[in-house]
Amino acid sequence: MTDERLSPAKAADYIEREWRLRVSAETVRRWTVSGSVPAAREGGRVLIDPEDLHAIFDAPSATERND
């Protein structure tokens, strides 16, 4: 993992590398606006912590239950 925060474009690339999911930078930006992905805003820039992406994409889904 990386310690630096990512722009939406870099976050989209990171998602593709880590989880083999192709998303656009605009999709990542929309996720931050909706609150689905936490992001900081600094000087008009949107910055995403890779740890937040791991918390979302590594989490077991509701359909992966062990009954």
CORURBEL-V527008 format. One record per residue. N is the residue number from 1. RES is the residue in three letters. D_LAST is the distance of its C-alpha to the last C-alpha in Angstrom with 2 decimals. Layout:
N	RES	D_LAST
N	RES	D_LAST
//
This chain:
1	MET	32.17
2	THR	35.22
3	ASP	36.71
4	GLU	38.54
5	ARG	37.42
6	LEU	37.31
7	SER	39.04
8	PRO	37.03
9	ALA	38.58
10	LYS	37.68
11	ALA	34.15
12	ALA	33.80
13	ASP	35.10
14	TYR	32.78
15	ILE	29.70
16	GLU	30.98
17	ARG	31.62
18	GLU	28.37
19	TRP	25.83
20	ARG	28.07
21	LEU	27.89
22	ARG	31.27
23	VAL	32.07
24	SER	35.52
25	ALA	37.05
26	GLU	37.51
27	THR	33.78
28	VAL	33.15
29	ARG	36.00
30	ARG	34.52
31	TRP	31.20
32	THR	33.29
33	VAL	35.25
34	SER	32.21
35	GLY	30.71
36	SER	27.64
37	VAL	29.07
38	PRO	31.07
39	ALA	34.64
40	ALA	37.92
41	ARG	41.16
42	GLU	44.29
43	GLY	47.58
44	GLY	46.03
45	ARG	43.63
46	VAL	39.86
47	LEU	38.23
48	ILE	34.56
49	ASP	33.15
50	PRO	31.16
51	GLU	28.83
52	ASP	27.82
53	LEU	27.05
54	HIS	24.83
55	ALA	22.98
56	ILE	22.35
57	PHE	21.87
58	ASP	20.00
59	ALA	17.37
60	PRO	13.86
61	SER	13.70
62	ALA	11.69
63	THR	10.67
64	GLU	9.31
65	ARG	5.91
66	ASN	3.78
67	ASP	0.00
//
